[in-house]
Amino acid sequence: MFFSLVSSVRVPYRSESISNKGATLRSFFYDHHPFIAKYGKQVHYKKLETTVPINFGNRKVGDVIKSVELNDRDSTLISSGTTTGMKTVEESVVSIADDIVCYDELSCITRFSFPNPILWPINLLPEPRNKIDTHFTLNTRDQSTSPARTKPGIRISANDPVGITAASFKATRPTKFYVHGWLSTGYEDLYKIFMERLLKNGDFNAIVVHWGGGALTSYHQAYVNARLVGLEIAYLVNTLIEKLGVKASDVHLIGHSFGAHIAGYAGEKIPNLGRITGLDPAGWYFRGMPTFVRLDPSDAQFVDVIHTDGDGSLAGGFSEPVGHVDFYPNGGGNQPGCLLTELPTAINPMNLINSNINYSNIDSNVACSHMRALYLYSESLLCDGCQNIGFVCPDYVTFLKGQCTSCGSDNKKCAPFGLQTNNYPIGNQVNVKFYFKTGESFPFCRYHYAVNVSLAKPSVAKPTVIGILVLSFSDGQEDFLSNVQLPMSNFEHGSDHQFLLTVPSNIGLVQRVNLSWKYVATHLLDVSCFWGVCNQRLYVNSVTISSMNSYSAKGNIQGSNTYYPQFTPGVISENLSLDLTHLRASIKRQAMIAV
């Protein structure tokens, strides 16, 4: 049992250890745990008033000693220090009964225990604290006018609050952390660029969490090391709150892959933490797990998540919603421009336990879809005019059909993607799923438009025709966007048909829309045809194009324009296109509509 949070630990011992001055006890520890770490100073054995030093050689803080069942009345108190004025275990790490490992200042970590061991198949404890080497670098606007990528951040420590203030940290600013994932160190250029873009968005305390010592290792060890990194972050954040007056609600943790779950572990230890953003949280061994293992909505006041690699067992992320709001760009699975074969051998789950791989030589960018979450979020910081807006929809297929294009009168059916996501009126909701499309390369953002085609139903029209509509847009002088093809559809005359249109640039106020038509014959014996000759024409009343890149129902309504043919209904055939303008068409019908 523990006498205090992280003070002393009672460990069973063999009584014969006393007579051998610790040698037998030392041998006992060697024999019963393969993960004994290394103490750098002597650890002392104490019973009653007798203290016998046990020489652990070059072992140091972070050692793990596993106990076995012994006589409960035989126990020792292991402490660090000298034989006189002994202090309790605040630096030494000892695992007891259920494999608990404790760290000075940080609290304790226990091996996860599940009824089904397959859920967490390789159940380790974290590597030594100094091996993982979690540390923090601070970037602010005050440090320099040069780009963040050309200068290193200032290293700060929870054990030096005065030094944090001296490093240009201000408690009145919002504080944002970035936590990298597996096979990274936090010193790569993409993270420096991320910090630079972040600081252009606001006057923040921008802190990078570096844990390369624990991330450049096998997957099964790294995902356990992540738990200790979460405690390190919580220790720093709570120090900022208690010593410097930072508001917990002003702290925002952003994490990619393992970093997302690390943010969750930290959030468990930070009361009233403001926000966590998970960028494609790691999936292997986290899918379907209880909430104490992975990121979940209880870890902060607001948790937003983006899923970019959630398809299949080999995916780096997972598809299940784990936040208050969850974004699924391109459906949340394999991303445009990414090939399924790009997953390298070293990251294949079959090789996750291979400790002989030189992980430092593996480019973290090879996991294309998994990394896309970071690139999309980084791009959202550019503020270059294109903003991704996610829309609530039952699924991605329905979204692609243009069935989910409205923010709703209360703006609860859409949400901005990026730093502004917390503007979404979440209320008591959790796991709200949003969808949007992107391109396959930078710039990824796409302008989304809802296209509504209103069809007439003259007596000569075939009730339903199957085909493809092709749109071209003109500013009145020339086409600036040509031959935009809508999906093949069944067009029922007398009805409205919705489509989703995504393009790389803002089409603005279009002066003229040209429609062309590709009829698709489906059955030679169609009873609606006369002697094998069918009316293949499409009869159009109007086309309405509405912008979807504004986060408000009012904004999207203002970005909505309807275009009409000169005469209604307009007629399109294989050889006849149709121009529609923003001017209200004449209501008179054409004098004659050819069959």
C-alpha positions as CSV (number, residue, x, y, z in Angstrom):
1,M,0.0,0.0,0.0
2,F,1.1,3.6,-0.4
3,F,1.7,5.8,2.7
4,S,1.2,8.9,0.5
5,L,0.5,9.7,-3.2
6,V,4.1,9.1,-4.3
7,S,6.0,8.7,-1.2
8,S,6.9,5.2,0.1
9,V,6.1,1.7,-1.0
10,R,5.8,-1.4,1.0
11,V,7.4,-4.4,-0.7
12,P,7.3,-8.0,0.5
13,Y,10.8,-9.5,1.2
14,R,12.4,-12.7,2.1
15,S,13.6,-12.8,5.7
16,E,16.8,-14.5,4.9
17,S,17.8,-11.4,2.9
18,I,19.0,-9.7,6.1
19,S,21.7,-12.1,6.9
20,N,23.2,-11.8,3.5
21,K,23.3,-7.9,3.6
22,G,21.0,-7.5,0.7
23,A,22.6,-9.9,-1.7
24,T,19.7,-12.4,-1.6
25,L,17.1,-9.7,-1.8
26,R,19.0,-8.3,-4.8
27,S,19.1,-11.7,-6.5
28,F,15.4,-12.2,-5.8
29,F,14.6,-9.0,-7.7
30,Y,16.8,-10.0,-10.6
31,D,15.2,-13.4,-10.8
32,H,11.6,-12.3,-10.8
33,H,11.4,-9.3,-13.2
34,P,12.9,-8.9,-16.6
35,F,12.3,-5.2,-16.7
36,I,14.4,-4.1,-13.7
37,A,15.6,-0.6,-14.6
38,K,18.6,1.1,-13.2
39,Y,19.1,3.0,-10.0
40,G,21.9,5.5,-9.8
41,K,22.1,5.6,-6.1
42,Q,21.8,3.0,-3.3
43,V,18.3,1.9,-2.3
44,H,18.0,1.1,1.4
45,Y,16.2,-1.7,3.2
46,K,14.7,-0.8,6.5
47,K,13.0,-3.0,9.1
48,L,12.3,-1.7,12.6
49,E,15.3,0.5,13.4
50,T,17.8,-1.4,11.2
51,T,18.9,-0.1,7.9
52,V,20.9,-2.3,5.6
53,P,22.1,-0.9,2.3
54,I,21.3,-3.0,-0.8
55,N,23.8,-2.4,-3.6
56,F,22.0,-2.1,-6.9
57,G,25.1,-1.2,-8.8
58,N,24.5,1.2,-11.7
59,R,20.7,1.0,-11.4
60,K,19.0,4.4,-11.3
61,V,15.7,6.1,-10.9
62,G,13.0,4.5,-13.0
63,D,13.7,0.9,-11.9
64,V,10.8,-1.5,-11.9
65,I,10.8,-4.2,-9.3
66,K,8.0,-6.7,-9.4
67,S,6.7,-8.3,-6.2
68,V,5.4,-11.8,-5.7
69,E,3.2,-13.2,-3.1
70,L,5.0,-13.5,0.2
71,N,4.0,-13.5,3.9
72,D,2.1,-10.3,4.5
73,R,3.7,-9.7,7.9
74,D,7.2,-9.7,6.2
75,S,7.6,-6.3,4.5
76,T,10.1,-3.6,3.9
77,L,10.1,0.0,3.3
78,I,12.3,0.9,0.4
79,S,13.5,4.5,0.3
80,S,16.1,6.6,-1.4
81,G,18.6,8.6,0.5
82,T,21.2,7.9,3.1
83,T,21.1,5.8,6.2
84,T,20.6,8.9,8.3
85,G,17.6,11.1,7.7
86,M,16.1,8.8,5.1
87,K,13.4,10.3,2.9
88,T,10.6,8.5,1.3
89,V,10.5,7.3,-2.3
90,E,10.0,10.4,-4.3
91,E,12.5,9.6,-7.0
92,S,12.8,5.8,-6.9
93,V,10.3,3.8,-8.9
94,V,9.1,0.5,-7.5
95,S,6.3,-1.7,-8.8
96,I,4.3,-3.6,-6.2
97,A,1.5,-6.1,-6.0
98,D,-0.4,-5.2,-9.2
99,D,2.6,-3.9,-11.1
100,I,2.4,-0.3,-10.2
101,V,5.2,2.2,-11.0
102,C,5.4,5.6,-9.3
103,Y,7.3,8.7,-10.2
104,D,8.2,11.7,-8.1
105,E,5.7,14.5,-8.6
106,L,3.7,12.6,-11.2
107,S,1.6,10.0,-9.6
108,C,1.6,6.3,-10.5
109,I,0.9,4.0,-13.4
110,T,-0.6,0.6,-13.2
111,R,-0.5,-2.1,-15.8
112,F,-3.9,-2.2,-17.6
113,S,-6.0,-5.2,-16.7
114,F,-8.6,-6.5,-19.1
115,P,-10.8,-9.7,-19.0
116,N,-9.6,-10.2,-22.6
117,P,-5.8,-9.9,-22.8
118,I,-6.0,-9.6,-26.6
119,L,-7.2,-6.0,-26.1
120,W,-3.8,-5.1,-24.8
121,P,-1.6,-8.0,-25.9
122,I,1.8,-6.8,-24.8
123,N,1.3,-5.3,-21.3
124,L,4.4,-3.4,-20.4
125,L,5.2,-0.5,-18.1
126,P,6.8,2.7,-19.4
127,E,10.5,2.9,-19.9
128,P,12.5,5.0,-17.4
129,R,11.6,8.6,-17.2
130,N,15.1,9.8,-18.3
131,K,15.0,7.5,-21.3
132,I,11.7,8.9,-22.6
133,D,13.1,12.4,-21.9
134,T,9.8,14.3,-22.0
135,H,10.6,18.0,-22.3
136,F,8.9,21.2,-23.5
137,T,9.9,24.1,-25.7
138,L,8.0,27.4,-25.7
139,N,7.3,29.6,-28.7
140,T,5.7,33.0,-28.4
141,R,5.4,36.1,-30.6
142,D,7.7,38.0,-28.1
143,Q,10.7,35.7,-28.7
144,S,11.6,36.9,-32.1
145,T,10.3,38.3,-35.3
146,S,11.9,35.5,-37.3
147,P,9.9,32.5,-38.3
148,A,9.5,29.8,-35.7
149,R,11.1,27.3,-38.1
150,T,14.4,29.2,-38.0
151,K,14.9,29.3,-34.3
152,P,14.5,26.7,-31.5
153,G,11.8,27.2,-28.8
154,I,12.9,28.0,-25.3
155,R,13.1,24.9,-23.1
156,I,10.9,25.2,-20.0
157,S,10.4,23.0,-16.9
158,A,7.6,22.5,-14.4
159,N,10.3,22.6,-11.7
160,D,11.3,26.1,-12.7
161,P,8.2,28.4,-12.7
162,V,10.4,31.5,-12.5
163,G,12.3,30.4,-15.6
164,I,9.0,29.8,-17.5
165,T,8.0,33.4,-16.9
166,A,11.5,34.6,-17.9
167,A,11.1,32.7,-21.2
168,S,8.3,35.1,-22.3
169,F,5.4,33.0,-21.1
170,K,2.4,35.1,-20.0
171,A,-0.4,33.6,-18.0
172,T,-2.9,35.9,-19.5
173,R,-2.5,34.4,-22.9
174,P,-4.2,31.2,-24.1
175,T,-1.8,28.3,-23.9
176,K,-1.6,25.7,-26.7
177,F,0.4,22.5,-26.6
178,Y,1.3,20.3,-29.5
179,V,2.1,16.6,-28.8
180,H,3.7,14.5,-31.6
181,G,3.1,10.8,-32.2
182,W,5.1,7.7,-32.8
183,L,8.5,7.9,-34.6
184,S,8.8,11.6,-34.1
185,T,10.7,13.9,-31.8
186,G,8.9,17.2,-32.2
187,Y,12.0,18.9,-33.8
188,E,11.0,18.0,-37.4
189,D,10.3,20.9,-39.7
190,L,6.6,20.2,-40.0
191,Y,6.1,20.9,-36.3
192,K,8.1,24.1,-36.6
193,I,5.9,25.2,-39.4
194,F,2.9,24.3,-37.4
195,M,4.1,26.5,-34.5
196,E,4.7,29.4,-36.9
197,R,1.2,29.2,-38.4
198,L,-0.3,28.8,-35.0
199,L,1.3,32.0,-33.7
200,K,0.1,33.9,-36.8
201,N,-3.5,33.1,-35.7
202,G,-3.1,34.5,-32.2
203,D,-1.0,35.7,-29.3
204,F,-0.5,32.3,-27.7
205,N,1.9,30.5,-25.4
206,A,2.7,27.7,-28.0
207,I,4.4,24.7,-26.4
208,V,5.8,21.6,-28.2
209,V,5.9,18.4,-26.1
210,H,9.0,16.4,-27.1
211,W,9.1,12.7,-26.1
212,G,11.3,11.3,-28.9
213,G,13.2,9.1,-26.4
214,G,10.0,7.2,-25.9
215,A,8.5,7.5,-29.4
216,L,11.5,6.2,-31.5
217,T,11.0,2.7,-30.4
218,S,8.8,-0.3,-31.1
219,Y,5.0,0.4,-31.2
220,H,4.2,-1.8,-28.3
221,Q,6.6,0.1,-26.1
222,A,5.8,3.5,-27.4
223,Y,2.0,3.2,-26.7
224,V,2.9,2.4,-23.0
225,N,5.4,5.2,-22.8
226,A,2.6,7.5,-23.9
227,R,1.0,7.1,-20.5
228,L,4.0,8.6,-18.7
229,V,4.2,11.5,-21.2
230,G,0.6,12.3,-20.3
231,L,1.5,12.6,-16.6
232,E,4.5,14.9,-17.5
233,I,2.1,17.2,-19.4
234,A,-0.4,17.3,-16.5
235,Y,2.4,18.1,-14.1
236,L,3.5,21.1,-16.2
237,V,-0.1,22.4,-16.8
238,N,-1.0,22.0,-13.1
239,T,2.1,23.9,-12.2
240,L,1.2,26.7,-14.6
241,I,-2.2,26.9,-13.0
242,E,-1.1,26.7,-9.4
243,K,2.1,28.8,-9.6
244,L,1.5,31.2,-12.5
245,G,-2.2,31.7,-12.4
246,V,-3.1,30.2,-15.8
247,K,-6.7,29.3,-16.3
248,A,-7.3,25.6,-17.1
249,S,-10.1,26.7,-19.5
250,D,-7.4,28.6,-21.5
251,V,-5.3,25.5,-22.1
252,H,-5.7,23.6,-25.4
253,L,-3.8,20.3,-26.0
254,I,-3.4,19.3,-29.7
255,G,-2.1,15.8,-30.3
256,H,-1.5,13.6,-33.4
257,S,-1.7,9.8,-33.3
258,F,-0.3,8.7,-29.9
259,G,-0.3,12.4,-29.1
260,A,-4.1,12.5,-29.1
261,H,-4.3,9.8,-26.5
262,I,-1.4,11.4,-24.5
263,A,-3.5,14.5,-24.4
264,G,-6.4,12.4,-23.0
265,Y,-4.1,10.9,-20.3
266,A,-3.1,14.5,-19.4
267,G,-6.7,15.7,-19.4
268,E,-7.6,13.1,-16.8
269,K,-5.2,14.8,-14.4
270,I,-6.1,18.4,-15.2
271,P,-9.4,19.6,-13.7
272,N,-11.5,21.7,-16.0
273,L,-9.0,21.5,-18.9
274,G,-10.4,23.7,-21.7
275,R,-9.9,21.7,-24.9
276,I,-8.3,18.7,-26.6
277,T,-7.9,18.3,-30.3
278,G,-7.1,14.8,-31.5
279,L,-5.6,14.5,-35.0
280,D,-6.3,11.0,-36.2
281,P,-5.8,9.3,-32.8
282,A,-3.8,6.1,-33.0
283,G,-5.9,3.1,-33.7
284,W,-3.9,-0.1,-33.1
285,Y,-4.7,-1.4,-29.6
286,F,-7.0,1.6,-28.9
287,R,-10.0,0.6,-31.1
288,G,-12.9,-0.5,-29.0
289,M,-11.1,0.1,-25.8
290,P,-12.6,1.5,-22.5
291,T,-12.4,5.3,-22.2
292,F,-9.6,5.2,-19.6
293,V,-7.3,3.7,-22.3
294,R,-8.0,6.3,-25.0
295,L,-9.1,9.8,-25.7
296,D,-12.8,10.5,-24.9
297,P,-15.1,13.5,-24.3
298,S,-14.6,13.5,-20.5
299,D,-10.9,14.4,-20.9
300,A,-11.7,18.1,-21.4
301,Q,-14.5,20.6,-21.5
302,F,-14.4,20.3,-25.3
303,V,-12.9,17.5,-27.4
304,D,-12.7,17.7,-31.2
305,V,-11.3,15.0,-33.3
306,I,-10.4,14.5,-37.0
307,H,-10.3,11.0,-38.5
308,T,-8.2,10.5,-41.7
309,D,-7.1,6.9,-41.6
310,G,-9.9,4.8,-40.1
311,D,-10.5,2.1,-42.7
312,G,-9.5,-1.5,-41.9
313,S,-7.4,-3.2,-39.4
314,L,-4.1,-1.9,-40.9
315,A,-5.3,1.7,-40.6
316,G,-3.2,4.0,-38.4
317,G,-6.3,5.6,-36.9
318,F,-9.8,4.4,-36.2
319,S,-13.3,5.4,-37.3
320,E,-15.3,5.3,-34.1
321,P,-16.2,8.8,-32.7
322,V,-14.3,9.7,-29.6
323,G,-14.9,13.5,-29.1
324,H,-17.7,15.9,-28.6
325,V,-17.4,16.5,-32.4
326,D,-15.7,14.2,-34.9
327,F,-14.7,15.3,-38.4
328,Y,-14.4,12.8,-41.2
329,P,-12.7,14.4,-44.3
330,N,-13.3,12.3,-47.4
331,G,-15.2,9.9,-45.2
332,G,-12.4,9.4,-42.7
333,G,-10.7,6.6,-44.5
334,N,-8.0,6.4,-47.2
335,Q,-7.3,10.0,-48.3
336,P,-7.1,11.4,-51.8
337,G,-3.6,11.0,-53.2
338,C,-2.6,8.3,-50.7
339,L,-2.1,4.8,-51.8
340,L,-2.9,1.9,-49.5
341,T,0.5,0.4,-50.4
342,E,2.4,3.3,-48.8
343,L,2.3,1.8,-45.3
344,P,5.9,0.8,-44.8
345,T,7.0,-2.7,-43.6
346,A,8.3,-1.2,-40.4
347,I,4.9,0.1,-39.5
348,N,3.1,-3.1,-40.5
349,P,1.3,-4.4,-37.3
350,M,3.1,-7.8,-37.8
351,N,6.3,-6.0,-37.1
352,L,5.2,-3.8,-34.3
353,I,7.1,-5.8,-31.7
354,N,10.4,-5.9,-33.7
355,S,12.9,-4.2,-31.4
356,N,15.7,-4.5,-33.9
357,I,14.4,-1.9,-36.3
358,N,16.2,1.4,-36.5
359,Y,13.1,3.5,-36.0
360,S,15.0,6.8,-36.1
361,N,15.6,6.2,-39.8
362,I,11.9,5.8,-40.7
363,D,10.3,8.8,-42.2
364,S,7.2,9.6,-40.2
365,N,5.6,11.1,-43.3
366,V,5.2,7.7,-45.1
367,A,1.9,7.0,-43.4
368,C,0.1,9.3,-45.8
369,S,-3.5,9.1,-44.7
370,H,-2.6,9.0,-41.0
371,M,-0.4,12.2,-41.4
372,R,-3.1,13.9,-43.5
373,A,-4.9,14.9,-40.3
374,L,-1.9,17.0,-39.2
375,Y,-1.5,18.6,-42.6
376,L,-5.2,19.5,-42.8
377,Y,-5.1,21.1,-39.4
378,S,-1.9,22.9,-40.2
379,E,-3.4,24.3,-43.4
380,S,-6.5,25.5,-41.6
381,L,-4.2,27.9,-39.7
382,L,-3.3,29.7,-42.8
383,C,-6.4,31.9,-42.9
384,D,-6.2,32.2,-46.7
385,G,-9.9,32.5,-47.4
386,C,-10.9,28.8,-47.8
387,Q,-12.3,27.3,-44.7
388,N,-13.4,23.7,-44.4
389,I,-16.9,23.4,-42.9
390,G,-18.1,20.0,-41.7
391,F,-21.7,19.0,-42.1
392,V,-23.7,16.6,-40.0
393,C,-24.8,13.7,-42.1
394,P,-25.8,10.0,-41.5
395,D,-22.8,8.9,-43.5
396,Y,-20.3,10.0,-46.2
397,V,-22.2,8.5,-49.1
398,T,-25.3,10.5,-48.2
399,F,-23.1,13.6,-47.9
400,L,-21.7,13.1,-51.4
401,K,-25.2,13.0,-52.7
402,G,-25.8,16.5,-51.6
403,Q,-28.3,15.5,-48.9
404,C,-26.6,17.3,-46.0
405,T,-25.8,20.9,-47.1
406,S,-27.5,23.1,-44.5
407,C,-26.2,24.5,-41.2
408,G,-29.8,24.6,-39.9
409,S,-31.4,27.5,-38.3
410,D,-29.5,27.0,-35.1
411,N,-26.1,26.3,-36.8
412,K,-26.0,22.8,-35.2
413,K,-25.8,21.0,-38.5
414,C,-22.4,22.3,-39.4
415,A,-19.1,23.3,-37.7
416,P,-15.9,25.0,-38.8
417,F,-12.8,22.9,-38.9
418,G,-9.8,24.2,-37.1
419,L,-9.2,26.5,-34.1
420,Q,-12.7,27.9,-34.5
421,T,-14.4,24.5,-33.9
422,N,-15.1,25.4,-30.3
423,N,-17.6,28.0,-31.6
424,Y,-19.9,25.1,-32.3
425,P,-22.9,25.1,-29.9
426,I,-22.2,21.6,-28.6
427,G,-24.6,21.7,-25.6
428,N,-24.9,18.2,-24.2
429,Q,-24.1,16.4,-27.4
430,V,-21.2,14.0,-27.9
431,N,-19.9,12.1,-30.9
432,V,-21.5,14.4,-33.5
433,K,-20.1,13.4,-36.9
434,F,-19.2,16.0,-39.5
435,Y,-18.1,15.4,-43.1
436,F,-16.3,17.5,-45.8
437,K,-14.2,16.9,-48.9
438,T,-10.6,17.9,-49.6
439,G,-8.2,17.7,-52.5
440,E,-5.3,15.3,-52.8
441,S,-2.4,17.8,-52.4
442,F,-1.7,21.2,-50.9
443,P,-3.8,23.3,-50.9
444,F,-6.2,20.7,-49.6
445,C,-9.2,22.9,-48.9
446,R,-12.1,22.8,-51.3
447,Y,-15.0,25.2,-51.8
448,H,-18.2,23.3,-51.3
449,Y,-21.4,24.2,-53.1
450,A,-24.9,22.8,-52.9
451,V,-26.4,22.5,-56.4
452,N,-30.2,22.2,-56.7
453,V,-31.6,21.4,-60.1
454,S,-35.4,22.0,-60.4
455,L,-37.0,20.1,-63.2
456,A,-40.2,20.9,-65.0
457,K,-42.7,18.2,-66.0
458,P,-44.2,19.0,-69.4
459,S,-46.5,16.4,-70.9
460,V,-43.9,15.4,-73.5
461,A,-41.2,14.7,-70.9
462,K,-40.2,11.2,-70.1
463,P,-41.1,10.7,-66.4
464,T,-37.5,9.7,-65.4
465,V,-34.3,9.9,-67.4
466,I,-30.9,8.7,-66.4
467,G,-27.8,10.8,-67.3
468,I,-25.0,13.1,-66.3
469,L,-25.3,16.9,-66.0
470,V,-22.2,18.9,-66.9
471,L,-21.9,22.5,-65.6
472,S,-19.7,25.4,-66.8
473,F,-19.5,28.8,-65.1
474,S,-19.0,32.2,-66.7
475,D,-18.3,35.7,-65.4
476,G,-20.1,37.1,-68.4
477,Q,-17.0,37.3,-70.5
478,E,-15.6,33.8,-70.5
479,D,-15.8,30.5,-68.7
480,F,-13.7,30.4,-65.6
481,L,-14.7,26.9,-64.6
482,S,-15.7,24.4,-67.3
483,N,-17.1,20.9,-67.6
484,V,-17.8,20.2,-64.0
485,Q,-19.5,16.8,-64.1
486,L,-22.2,15.9,-61.6
487,P,-22.7,12.2,-60.7
488,M,-24.9,10.1,-62.9
489,S,-28.4,10.2,-61.5
490,N,-32.0,9.3,-62.1
491,F,-33.7,12.6,-62.9
492,E,-37.4,12.6,-62.2
493,H,-39.2,15.4,-64.0
494,G,-41.3,17.6,-61.7
495,S,-38.8,17.2,-58.8
496,D,-35.8,18.9,-57.3
497,H,-32.4,17.1,-57.3
498,Q,-29.5,18.0,-55.0
499,F,-25.8,17.6,-55.7
500,L,-22.6,18.4,-53.9
501,L,-20.1,20.4,-55.9
502,T,-16.5,20.9,-54.7
503,V,-13.9,23.0,-56.6
504,P,-10.4,24.4,-55.8
505,S,-11.4,28.0,-56.0
506,N,-14.2,30.3,-55.0
507,I,-16.6,30.7,-58.0
508,G,-17.9,33.9,-56.6
509,L,-20.9,35.5,-58.2
510,V,-21.5,33.6,-61.4
511,Q,-23.2,35.6,-64.3
512,R,-24.1,32.6,-66.4
513,V,-24.3,28.8,-65.9
514,N,-24.2,26.5,-69.0
515,L,-25.8,23.1,-68.7
516,S,-25.0,20.2,-71.0
517,W,-26.5,16.7,-70.9
518,K,-25.3,13.1,-71.4
519,Y,-28.2,10.7,-71.7
520,V,-27.6,7.2,-70.5
521,A,-29.6,4.4,-72.1
522,T,-30.5,1.8,-69.6
523,H,-33.0,-0.6,-71.4
524,L,-33.7,-1.0,-75.1
525,L,-37.3,-2.2,-74.2
526,D,-38.2,0.8,-72.2
527,V,-42.0,1.0,-72.4
528,S,-41.9,4.8,-72.2
529,C,-40.2,4.9,-75.6
530,F,-42.2,4.9,-78.8
531,W,-40.9,2.4,-81.5
532,G,-37.5,2.4,-79.8
533,V,-37.2,6.2,-79.9
534,C,-37.1,7.9,-76.5
535,N,-37.4,11.5,-75.5
536,Q,-33.9,11.9,-74.0
537,R,-34.3,15.5,-73.1
538,L,-34.1,17.2,-69.7
539,Y,-36.5,20.0,-68.9
540,V,-35.1,22.5,-66.4
541,N,-36.9,25.3,-64.5
542,S,-33.9,26.6,-62.6
543,V,-30.5,25.8,-61.0
544,T,-29.6,27.2,-57.5
545,I,-26.0,27.3,-56.3
546,S,-25.4,27.8,-52.6
547,S,-22.1,28.3,-50.9
548,M,-21.3,25.9,-48.0
549,N,-18.1,27.5,-46.8
550,S,-19.7,30.0,-44.4
551,Y,-20.3,28.9,-40.8
552,S,-23.8,30.3,-40.5
553,A,-27.2,29.7,-42.0
554,K,-27.4,33.4,-42.8
555,G,-24.1,33.3,-44.5
556,N,-25.0,30.4,-46.7
557,I,-28.3,31.9,-47.6
558,Q,-26.5,35.1,-48.6
559,G,-24.2,33.0,-50.8
560,S,-27.1,31.4,-52.6
561,N,-28.0,32.4,-56.2
562,T,-30.7,31.0,-58.6
563,Y,-30.2,30.9,-62.3
564,Y,-33.0,30.6,-64.9
565,P,-33.2,29.8,-68.6
566,Q,-34.5,32.6,-71.0
567,F,-37.7,30.7,-71.3
568,T,-39.1,28.1,-68.9
569,P,-38.8,25.2,-69.0
570,G,-35.4,25.1,-70.6
571,V,-34.6,22.1,-72.7
572,I,-31.3,20.2,-72.8
573,S,-30.5,17.4,-75.2
574,E,-27.3,15.5,-76.2
575,N,-26.7,18.2,-78.9
576,L,-28.2,21.2,-77.2
577,S,-26.8,22.9,-74.1
578,L,-28.7,25.5,-72.1
579,D,-27.6,28.9,-70.7
580,L,-29.1,30.1,-67.4
581,T,-28.6,33.6,-66.0
582,H,-29.0,35.2,-62.7
583,L,-31.8,37.4,-64.1
584,R,-35.4,36.2,-63.5
585,A,-36.6,34.4,-66.6
586,S,-39.8,35.1,-68.5
587,I,-42.6,33.0,-67.1
588,K,-44.1,32.4,-70.5
589,R,-43.5,29.0,-71.9
590,Q,-41.9,28.2,-75.2
591,A,-44.5,28.3,-77.9
592,M,-43.6,24.8,-79.0
593,I,-41.6,22.1,-77.3
594,A,-40.3,19.6,-79.9
595,V,-40.6,16.0,-79.0
